[in-house]
Amino acid sequence: MKQKEDIVSENNSSTENLSEGAENMAETAEKVSASQETGSDDAVAKLQNELGEQKDKFIRLYSEFENFRRRTAKEKLELIQSANEQLIVKLLPVVDDFSRAEKAFQNRENKDQDLEGFLLIHNKFKKVLEQSGVKAMDIKAGTEFDADFHEAITQIPAPDESLKGKIVDVIEAGYLLNDKVIRFAKVVVGS
């Protein structure tokens, strides 16, 4: 809320400065016209100089205002896109629990309607997250380790030479919200 008040305050002051600059320029233009009628060359030159300075100030203020307007529009868009980030981060452990439970159910011999109901809930929950812009990172064993997306939990001796410096196992999935990492994938790296 504080950020919104600052933006409104900055917007108001920029608008006031812009209108003030336009008024100053208009006054100087009137003075130039009046002095041209009286014929004083020094006064005309001085006022034309002043008018040029006022025009320059006005153009700079106008440019500054346009930059401010673009910047605040961009900040507002970013704020809207990441508004649900905290809620989604809190929901991600629930997704992990669903995934673990699904694996446990699949190992049972007696698969019945409980598993079916559970899977329906799990799929519905994943769809809601996807509609909110959340995507799970697709990471498999053998993928190159990237610190921008992965968090190395531990290193183990690589079971194969080709897995040195690469991901051996994924402990916890990573997630993106509108292509921004909201949780790094926790992985085991081969050494």
C-alpha positions, 0 to 999 in steps of 0.5 A: 500500500505504501508503494501505491501511495508513493506512486500517486504522490510522485505522479501528482508532483510530476503533473504539477511540475509539467503544468508549471513548466507550461505556464512559465513558457506561456508567460515568457512567450507573452513577454517576448510578444510585448517586448517585440512591440516596444522594440527593445532589442536587448529585452527581446533577445533576453526574453527569447533566450528565456523562452528557449530555456523554458521550452527546454525545461518543458521538454525535459519535464515532459520526457521525465513524466513520460518515463515515469508513466511507463515505469509505473505501468511496468511496475504495476504489471509486474505487481499484478503478475506476482500478486499470488506468489506467496500463496502459491509458494505455500501451496507447493508443499501440498503438491509434493504431498500429493505426489508422494501419496500418488507414488505410495498408492501405485505400489499397493496391490489393491487399487480401488476407488480411493485411488481414483478419487485421490487422482481426480483431486490431484489433477484438479489441483494441478490444473488450478495451479497451471491456470494461475501460471505455475509450471513444474520444472521438467528435470530428469536425471542427466540434466546439466546442473544450473544454479539459476534453477536448481539447488544442490542438496548433496553430491554423490559419486557419479554412478556413470562417468556421463553423470559427473557434474550433472543431476543424478536425482531430483528430491523436490520439484522446482516451480516457475510462476510466469517464467520466474523461479518461485522454488528451486528444484532440490537435486542430487549432483554427481561428482 
